[in-house]
Amino acid sequence: MAAAGKATGVVSTVPFTHATPAGFAVSHADRGAYPEIARLMLGDGDLDVVMGAGHPWHDDDGRRCDVADYRWVGGAATWDSLVAGQLGSADAGYWTLVSTRAQFRALGSGPAPRRVAGVAMARETLQEQRDGDPLAAPFAEPRRDDVPSLAEMALAALNVLDGGPGRLLPADRGGAVDWASHDGRLGRMIEEMTDFNRAVEAVLAGLDERGLLGETLVVVTADHECGHLAGPVPAYVFLTGDHTNSLVPLFARGPGSGELVVRAMETDPVRGPYLDNCELGATLVGAAAGLRSCRTDGPEGSNTNTGRSD
């Protein structure tokens, strides 16, 4: 995308080096090689924004740790260079590190640095793995108020990228939807989906404020279903802790969205027309060649998609 003159970035509620956000930006044979993946993402590559969890000095409740865990951020040397503002180059730009919620919020408007690495003060998830009863009803347990919401990170990324060259292509991901579903945490899955929906609303409002909504292709989908949630209301249960091959929703609006309808040539007996995710990818690549594009998605993995466009 950078070769096509696009400012690019990835945003997630889990570490930005985890499989799906990282897969948007780099290619590596081992999804678990987090330090190396981090160094690739924070090198002189294509990215202008990376945001997510993965802070080496804080746990999932924000507590300062006695021993740092640098696996999500490329190792101690990479982290120290990032903190010092020395990571990057004069040509590609040096990374500016933000970690506090106030810093993320401040990036939502006004002048912004050229490249931003947002590492919230959480080890693996912004909210999903916080203390409290993990099986409680949604929002019953106190939420952390010292980390940014996905919506706040999305607006910060939008502001940074919109000042970059050419057009923008951020990928905003509610990654912890997947983590909650793997663990059978219905309440926290609902919290994560709610946060994701609010992030989509924030992105649309941010584009509208900039006068860009009419020229922006916005796609909302998931890369797979997870957990196979089923049962009578309200006694839903997760039938598996794994990914499934179920179709997932796809919503799109803006220039190029009609191409997704044209490509939806397969038919499911229950859901109706759908398209394969490879066809979605081809559409987004084509859009990136000539359109301003903003992609948001849910959990991690790969599957087919059913959808509509507006």
C-alpha positions in Angstrom: 0.0 0.0 0.0 2.8 2.4 0.8 4.2 1.8 -2.8 0.8 3.0 -4.0 1.2 6.2 -2.0 -1.1 5.1 0.9 -0.6 6.0 4.5 -1.3 2.7 6.4 -1.9 1.4 9.9 -3.2 -1.3 12.1 -5.2 -1.0 15.3 -6.3 -3.8 17.6 -7.5 -4.5 21.2 -4.9 -7.2 21.5 -1.1 -6.9 20.8 -0.5 -5.4 17.4 1.9 -8.2 16.6 -0.8 -10.9 17.0 -1.7 -12.9 14.0 -4.4 -10.9 12.2 -3.2 -7.3 12.8 0.3 -8.4 12.0 -0.8 -10.3 8.9 -2.3 -7.2 7.5 1.2 -5.6 7.4 3.9 -8.3 7.2 4.5 -11.9 6.1 6.2 -14.5 8.4 6.2 -18.3 8.4 5.7 -18.4 12.2 2.8 -16.5 13.7 4.4 -17.0 17.2 7.6 -15.2 16.3 6.4 -12.1 18.0 9.7 -10.3 18.6 10.7 -10.6 15.0 7.3 -9.7 13.7 7.4 -6.6 15.9 10.8 -5.6 14.5 9.4 -6.0 11.0 6.3 -3.9 11.7 8.4 -1.2 13.4 11.1 -1.2 10.8 11.4 1.0 7.8 8.4 -0.7 6.2 5.0 0.4 5.1 3.3 1.2 8.4 2.7 4.7 9.7 0.5 3.6 12.7 0.5 0.6 14.9 -1.7 0.5 18.0 -2.8 -2.2 20.5 -1.9 -3.9 23.7 1.5 -5.6 24.4 3.1 -3.2 26.9 6.2 -4.9 28.4 5.9 -3.3 31.9 2.1 -3.6 32.7 -0.2 -6.5 33.2 -3.8 -6.7 32.0 -5.0 -4.6 35.0 -2.4 -1.9 34.4 -0.2 -2.9 37.4 3.5 -2.2 37.0 5.4 -5.5 36.7 8.7 -6.3 38.4 10.0 -8.0 35.3 9.3 -6.8 31.8 8.0 -9.0 29.0 9.2 -7.7 25.7 7.9 -10.4 23.4 5.1 -8.3 21.9 7.3 -5.3 21.2 10.4 -6.7 19.5 12.7 -7.2 22.5 14.3 -4.9 25.1 16.6 -3.1 22.6 13.7 -2.3 20.2 11.5 -1.1 23.1 14.3 1.1 24.5 14.8 2.7 21.1 11.1 3.3 20.7 10.9 4.9 24.1 13.9 7.1 23.3 12.3 8.2 19.9 15.2 6.7 18.0 13.4 3.8 16.3 13.0 4.4 12.5 15.0 6.5 10.1 15.1 10.0 8.7 13.6 8.7 5.4 10.8 6.5 6.7 10.3 8.7 9.8 10.9 8.0 13.5 8.2 6.4 15.7 6.5 8.4 18.4 5.4 6.3 21.3 2.1 6.9 23.1 0.8 4.7 26.0 -1.6 6.6 28.2 -5.3 7.1 27.5 -4.8 10.8 27.6 -2.1 10.6 24.9 -4.4 8.5 22.6 -7.3 10.9 23.1 -5.0 13.9 22.3 -4.1 12.3 19.0 -7.8 12.2 17.9 -7.5 15.8 16.5 -5.1 18.5 15.6 -1.5 18.1 14.4 -0.1 14.6 14.7 3.4 13.0 14.4 4.4 11.3 11.2 4.5 7.8 12.6 2.8 6.6 15.8 3.3 3.4 17.9 0.5 3.2 20.4 1.2 0.6 23.0 -1.5 0.8 25.7 -0.6 -0.1 29.3 -2.0 -3.6 29.1 -0.1 -6.9 28.5 -2.5 -8.8 26.1 -6.0 -7.2 26.0 -7.3 -3.7 26.7 -10.3 -5.0 28.7 -11.1 -8.7 28.1 -8.5 -10.2 30.5 -8.9 -7.7 33.4 -9.6 -8.9 36.9 -13.1 -9.8 38.1 -15.5 -12.7 37.3 -14.8 -13.6 33.7 -18.2 -15.1 33.4 -20.2 -12.2 34.7 -22.9 -10.4 32.7 -21.6 -7.8 30.3 -20.4 -4.6 31.9 -21.2 -6.0 35.4 -17.5 -6.0 36.4 -15.7 -2.6 36.6 -13.9 -1.7 33.4 -10.4 -0.2 33.2 -10.6 3.5 32.7 -6.8 4.0 32.2 -6.6 2.4 28.7 -8.0 3.8 25.5 -11.1 2.4 23.9 -10.9 0.9 20.4 -12.9 3.9 19.2 -10.4 6.3 20.7 -7.5 4.4 19.1 -9.4 4.4 15.8 -9.9 8.1 15.8 -6.3 8.7 16.7 -5.1 6.5 13.9 -7.5 8.2 11.5 -6.1 11.6 12.4 -2.5 10.5 12.0 -3.0 8.7 8.7 -5.1 11.4 7.2 -2.1 13.7 7.4 0.1 11.2 5.6 0.8 11.0 1.8 -1.9 10.0 -0.6 -4.9 8.1 0.8 -5.4 6.1 3.9 -6.0 2.4 4.7 -6.3 1.7 8.5 -7.4 -1.7 9.7 -9.3 -1.5 13.0 -9.8 -4.8 14.8 -11.8 -5.9 17.8 -9.3 -8.8 18.4 -10.4 -9.7 21.9 -13.8 -10.8 20.6 -12.0 -13.9 19.5 -10.1 -14.3 22.8 -13.4 -14.1 24.8 -15.1 -16.6 22.5 -12.2 -19.1 22.8 -12.6 -18.9 26.6 -16.4 -19.2 26.6 -16.8 -15.7 28.2 -20.1 -14.6 26.9 -20.3 -11.4 28.9 -16.9 -10.2 27.9 -17.5 -11.2 24.2 -20.6 -8.9 24.3 -18.5 -6.1 25.8 -15.9 -6.5 23.0 -18.5 -6.5 20.3 -20.1 -3.4 21.8 -16.7 -1.7 21.8 -16.1 -2.7 18.2 -19.5 -1.4 17.1 -18.7 1.9 18.8 -15.4 2.0 17.0 -17.1 1.6 13.6 -19.5 4.4 14.5 -16.5 6.6 15.5 -14.7 5.9 12.3 -17.8 6.8 10.2 -18.3 10.0 12.2 -14.6 10.9 11.9 -14.8 10.4 8.1 -17.9 12.5 7.9 -16.4 15.3 9.9 -13.5 15.4 7.4 -15.8 15.4 4.4 -14.4 12.0 3.4 -17.4 9.6 4.0 -18.7 9.8 0.5 -15.4 8.9 -1.1 -14.4 6.1 1.4 -15.0 2.4 1.1 -15.8 1.1 4.6 -15.9 -2.7 5.1 -17.0 -4.4 8.3 -16.6 -8.1 8.6 -14.9 -10.9 10.5 -12.3 -13.4 9.4 -14.1 -16.3 11.0 -16.8 -17.4 13.5 -15.6 -18.6 16.9 -17.3 -20.7 19.5 -20.5 -21.6 17.7 -22.7 -19.8 20.2 -26.1 -21.5 20.4 -29.1 -22.3 22.6 -32.3 -20.7 23.8 -32.4 -17.2 25.1 -30.9 -16.3 27.6 -29.0 -19.6 28.1 -26.6 -19.3 25.3 -23.6 -21.7 25.4 -20.4 -22.0 23.3 -20.4 -25.4 21.7 -16.7 -25.3 20.9 -13.6 -23.4 22.0 -12.3 -23.3 18.4 -13.0 -21.5 15.2 -15.8 -22.8 13.0 -16.5 -22.8 9.3 -19.8 -20.8 9.7 -20.4 -17.9 7.3 -19.9 -14.5 8.9 -21.6 -11.1 8.1 -20.1 -8.6 5.8 -21.3 -5.0 5.6 -19.9 -2.4 3.2 -20.7 1.2 2.1 -19.1 3.7 -0.2 -17.4 3.6 -3.6 -16.7 0.0 -4.7 -19.2 -1.6 -2.3 -21.3 -2.8 -5.2 -18.4 -4.9 -6.4 -18.9 -7.1 -3.4 -22.5 -7.8 -4.4 -21.4 -8.7 -7.9 -18.8 -11.2 -6.5 -21.3 -12.9 -4.2 -22.1 -15.7 -6.6 -22.0 -18.7 -4.2 -25.3 -19.6 -2.4 -25.8 -21.0 1.0 -29.2 -22.7 1.6 -29.8 -20.7 4.8 -27.9 -17.5 4.4 -28.3 -17.0 0.7 -25.6 -15.3 -1.5 -22.1 -15.1 -0.2 -18.5 -14.5 -1.4 -15.3 -16.1 -0.4 -12.8 -14.0 1.6 -10.3 -14.2 -1.3 -12.9 -12.3 -3.4 -13.2 -9.8 -0.6 -9.4 -9.4 -0.7 -9.3 -8.9 -4.4 -12.0 -6.2 -4.1 -10.0 -4.3 -1.4 -6.8 -4.5 -3.3 -8.6 -3.1 -6.3 -10.2 -0.4 -4.2 -6.8 0.5 -2.7 -5.5 1.3 -6.2 -7.8 4.2 -6.6 -10.0 4.7 -3.6 -9.7 6.0 0.0 -10.3 2.9 2.0 -11.0 2.1 5.7 -11.3 -1.6 6.8 -12.6 -2.7 10.1 -12.9 -6.3 11.2 -13.7 -8.6 14.2 -11.9 -11.8 15.3 -8.9 -13.5 13.8 -8.5 -16.3 11.2 -10.0 -16.9 7.8 -13.3 -17.9 6.4 -16.1 -17.1 3.9 -18.3 -14.1 4.2 -22.0 -13.3 3.6 -22.9 -9.7 3.2 -24.7 -6.7 1.9 -23.7 -3.3 0.7 -25.3 0.1 1.2 
